[in-house]
Amino acid sequence: MTRNKRTRSFAAFLASLVGFTTLAPAASAQAPVSANRPAPSETVDCEILVVGGGLAGVATSYEALLAGRTVCMTELTDWMGGQITSQGTSALDEARRQRQLLYYSKGYLELRDRIQKKYRRLSPGDCWVSVSCFLPRDAEKILEDMLRDAARKGRGRLKWFPSTVIKELDYTADGKQIAAATAIQHSPAPNTPPLNTEPLSQIIEDAYRYENSSRLNKKVIRFVPKARRQPGVADWYVVEATETGELIALADVPYRLGLDPRSHLNPSLPTTNGDPYCTQGFTYTFAMERTAEPQPQQKPPFYERYEPYYGYDPNPRLADIDVVFTYRRIWSPEPRSTERVFGVSRPKPGDISMQNWVWGNDYRPGTSRDNLIYTRQQLQERGQLAAGGWLGGLRTETLAAGEELALGYYYWFTMGTTDSQLGDGVKKPAPNHRLLAGLESPMGTVHGLSKYPYIREGRRIIGRPTYGYRNGFSMNELDISKADFRADFYRQNLSPEMYRNLWIALAGLETVSAIAKNTPPDQIQRRTRSTIYPDAVGIAQYAIDFHPCMAYSPPEAPGNIERPGTRQGHGQAYPGQIPLQAMIPQKLDNLLVAGKSIATSTMVAAAYRVHSFEWSVGAAAGTTAAFALRENVPPYQLVDDLPRREPQLEQLQRLLVRNGNPIEFPDTSIFNLDWADWAPW
């Protein structure tokens, strides 16, 4: 089926499902990209421009506002909050020990407290995956209130730009700084439905074009520094906080995408050459309500295409509708059922579940024919790196397929009888549910899907070359993993030299001795902690948790399997740190990176993607940007003399800690090897 026919089929199904008028793709979507930048309708000044309004972007803004700065924050959707709002994953992923100690950034703790006060309990959903599951719409209001209060307390100013994307960047004469950013803010064209009527795939390319279309009106905004400062000092700072690393692709700074090559630092990877097309799966979440009576369920016209993919889980303990429903149940009003399932109350009519299920609505492309996030080569081939050519860097057809998969999964949940993991005869129909759709629904969309997919992995910068990292700084698997590296896999798949280098890297205090004495790998005792960074500015802990790409294209093809070997490194991780070097890209001195696009390997990215990490790295970005403006020092100069002492770096670290943003876990020391209490997750 061609893309246009699929788009019409999808739109027609949504129209029949939720009762809105179908919209043809905007006329301008087929028009060539304009090479002439229009004059801006508005010029806006800021001290810190935050691109991306997810949790990392909100945390960046929160700390910068407390520091009294003028912050501009842009976001493709009309909700701030990312994972817990526009992406619908409103179930906090937290490691057990960190949660027991409540050892988080101050702003993240405030978020949890406000959820508690809103509902008079931390988990109004009584889910079993998390201690806190809640409604995305409510979380968005909580975050808005937090930023408003932070601005008032710190005497900062927030300029919030929802439904806004960055289209072009201008640079200083020496090319070392971003001098201005041109953005496009969209709104519904006259006599058209509100935003969030159609799924993202149908408007995303239109949103990145300057021209008005039959669907969207555009406003061109130019962001500039609030004040010009002395030569050689940054006039402002730009923070990359998008979900896929849009800004690092647009600015064309060095980055990685997908699987890294197997090495002694990332020994669990399944490929020796790397694979930029195999990223973790993305998910369009949705909310559904348990009903007292069976509801009419309409079969999507595309259902048969995706049916071979759907299943409970390879673990038969999870093969139960109530177990899956309560997994991420986000609303369960009192009185709750006294019956229990998986340790929580059994569902009753009126309960609402958010669905985020591996063999359900996880879409997992992994080839050059269907990868979601375009590589640099693909961007060049499509003209997106040419002047004025940027269209967001995503494959629209794959977004649409992810939307179809999600709606098909809802039908499978309610009416399906097949199971890709456990075989026929296991899944039974469960028609006592309804999809929650409409602008006042938990997801805030007419179609019922999340406004933006939950993105687990995007582009990741390669940091600057420094001592010990001649090819550019990056965090690697050995920096955090608790894996048993004496397992046969590593002996059999690593060369003797690579296997020895792995154990030298794990030797900790015995490294020099192991090298000098040529100690055999089997006699080296590994350190039992994560890497300790002298430039730590935040913390993170979660398991290395993979939702692997599928081996073949398309992902939903009958008999398809997960990419072999991608779960080898899946498992426990030590509590870790966020080094400032991981947030500083090459080439540009006034660009900081927050969120999932910091300098990590794909292994570390699988752990450093959860809610508390995003807040911690955002808090570090906001504090660092404000500090750099105050001290007239670019961030790279805070770390360029490491491992020698950096007095201004230490000043920044003290500021972070004083403001309630931990940069290390309790008892972090090269001499402390007792981290048993920090696992399992």
SULDA-V885778 format. One record per backbone hydrogen bond with DSSP energy under -1.0 kcal/mol. CO is the residue of the C=O (numbers start at 1). NH is the residue of the N-H. E is the energy in kcal/mol with one decimal. If there is no record, write none. Layout:
BEGIN
co	nh	e
CO	NH	E
CO	NH	E
END
This chain:
BEGIN
co	nh	e
2	6	-2.6
3	7	-2.8
4	8	-2.3
5	9	-2.5
6	10	-2.9
7	11	-2.6
8	12	-2.5
9	13	-2.1
10	14	-2.4
11	15	-2.3
12	16	-2.1
13	17	-2.1
14	18	-2.6
15	19	-1.9
26	29	-1.5
27	30	-1.5
28	31	-1.1
42	222	-2.6
44	224	-2.5
46	226	-1.6
47	237	-1.9
48	72	-2.5
49	239	-3.1
50	74	-2.4
51	241	-2.6
53	81	-3.5
54	58	-2.8
55	59	-2.6
56	60	-2.2
57	61	-2.3
58	62	-2.7
59	63	-2.1
60	64	-2.1
61	65	-2.7
62	66	-1.9
63	67	-1.3
64	69	-2.4
65	68	-1.8
69	157	-1.9
70	47	-2.3
70	48	-1.8
71	159	-3.3
72	50	-3.6
73	161	-3.0
74	52	-2.0
75	164	-2.9
77	163	-2.8
81	84	-1.5
82	85	-1.5
82	87	-2.8
83	89	-1.9
85	88	-1.0
86	452	-2.0
88	90	-2.0
89	91	-1.6
90	134	-2.2
95	99	-2.1
96	100	-2.3
97	101	-2.0
98	103	-2.2
102	104	-1.3
105	109	-2.2
106	110	-2.1
107	111	-2.2
108	112	-2.2
109	113	-2.5
110	114	-2.6
111	115	-2.0
112	116	-2.3
113	117	-2.4
114	118	-2.4
115	119	-2.1
116	120	-1.8
123	126	-1.1
124	332	-2.3
132	92	-2.0
133	125	-1.5
135	139	-1.8
136	140	-1.9
137	141	-1.3
138	142	-2.0
139	143	-2.3
140	144	-2.1
141	145	-2.2
142	146	-2.1
143	147	-2.2
144	148	-2.3
145	149	-2.5
146	150	-2.2
147	151	-2.3
148	152	-1.9
149	153	-2.7
150	154	-2.7
151	155	-1.2
151	156	-1.3
157	71	-3.2
159	73	-2.4
161	75	-1.7
163	186	-2.5
165	184	-2.5
168	182	-2.8
170	179	-2.6
170	180	-1.3
172	175	-1.9
176	589	-3.5
177	172	-2.1
180	170	-2.8
181	223	-3.3
182	167	-3.0
182	168	-1.7
183	221	-2.4
184	165	-2.2
185	219	-2.1
187	217	-2.9
189	192	-1.4
196	446	-2.7
199	202	-1.5
200	203	-1.8
200	204	-2.0
203	207	-2.3
206	209	-1.7
215	189	-2.9
216	213	-2.8
217	187	-1.9
219	185	-2.8
220	41	-2.8
220	42	-1.3
221	183	-3.5
222	44	-2.9
223	181	-2.1
224	46	-1.9
230	233	-1.8
237	49	-2.6
238	592	-2.6
239	51	-2.8
240	594	-3.0
244	459	-1.9
245	249	-1.5
246	250	-2.8
247	251	-2.8
248	253	-1.8
254	462	-1.9
256	460	-2.7
259	275	-2.3
265	478	-2.0
266	269	-1.0
271	262	-2.6
275	259	-2.4
277	279	-1.2
282	363	-3.4
283	454	-3.5
285	450	-2.1
286	355	-2.5
287	436	-2.5
288	353	-2.9
289	434	-1.6
290	350	-2.9
300	303	-1.7
303	307	-1.8
306	309	-2.1
310	420	-2.7
315	318	-2.0
316	319	-1.6
318	320	-2.2
320	324	-2.3
321	325	-2.7
322	326	-2.2
326	128	-1.2
326	329	-1.2
327	129	-1.5
328	354	-2.7
331	352	-2.7
339	346	-2.6
341	344	-2.0
344	341	-3.1
348	351	-2.1
351	290	-2.5
352	330	-1.8
352	331	-1.6
353	288	-2.4
357	360	-1.8
357	362	-1.4
359	311	-2.0
363	282	-2.3
364	550	-2.7
367	370	-1.1
367	371	-1.9
372	395	-2.6
375	379	-2.6
376	380	-2.4
377	381	-2.5
378	382	-1.7
379	384	-2.2
380	383	-1.4
386	389	-2.6
393	374	-2.1
395	399	-1.7
396	400	-2.4
397	401	-2.0
398	402	-2.2
399	403	-1.9
400	404	-2.4
401	405	-2.7
402	406	-1.8
403	407	-2.1
404	408	-2.8
405	409	-2.1
406	410	-1.8
407	411	-1.6
408	412	-2.5
409	413	-3.0
410	414	-1.9
411	415	-3.2
412	416	-1.8
414	430	-3.0
419	423	-1.7
431	295	-2.5
431	433	-2.2
432	291	-2.3
434	289	-2.5
438	441	-2.0
445	438	-3.2
454	283	-1.7
460	256	-3.4
466	469	-2.7
469	466	-1.4
469	472	-1.8
473	463	-2.4
475	601	-1.9
476	479	-1.8
477	480	-1.7
477	481	-2.7
479	531	-2.3
480	574	-3.3
483	485	-1.3
484	487	-1.6
487	491	-1.3
488	492	-2.7
489	493	-2.0
490	494	-1.4
495	499	-3.0
496	500	-2.3
497	501	-2.4
498	502	-2.1
499	503	-1.7
500	504	-2.3
501	505	-2.2
504	507	-1.1
506	527	-3.1
507	510	-2.1
508	511	-1.7
510	514	-2.9
511	515	-2.2
512	516	-2.6
513	517	-2.7
514	519	-1.8
520	523	-1.9
521	524	-1.5
533	536	-1.3
535	580	-2.3
538	578	-2.4
540	576	-3.0
543	545	-1.1
544	571	-2.0
547	281	-2.5
549	563	-3.0
554	557	-1.9
557	560	-2.2
561	551	-3.2
563	566	-1.9
565	568	-1.6
567	570	-1.2
571	544	-2.9
572	482	-2.2
576	540	-2.0
578	537	-3.2
579	582	-1.2
580	583	-2.1
582	599	-2.5
583	593	-2.3
586	588	-1.7
590	238	-2.8
592	240	-3.0
597	461	-2.3
598	600	-1.5
599	475	-2.0
601	605	-2.5
602	606	-1.1
604	607	-1.7
604	608	-2.9
606	545	-1.3
607	609	-1.4
610	614	-2.3
611	615	-2.0
612	616	-2.4
613	617	-2.9
614	618	-1.9
615	619	-2.8
616	620	-2.0
617	621	-2.0
618	622	-2.8
619	623	-2.3
620	624	-2.5
621	625	-2.6
622	626	-2.0
623	627	-2.5
624	628	-2.9
625	629	-1.9
626	630	-2.1
627	631	-2.8
628	633	-1.5
634	637	-1.6
635	638	-1.7
636	639	-1.1
639	642	-1.3
641	644	-2.0
646	650	-2.3
647	651	-1.7
648	652	-2.2
649	653	-2.6
650	654	-2.3
651	655	-1.9
652	656	-2.4
653	657	-2.3
654	658	-2.6
655	659	-1.8
656	661	-2.5
657	660	-1.7
660	106	-1.7
665	668	-1.5
675	678	-1.8
676	679	-1.2
END
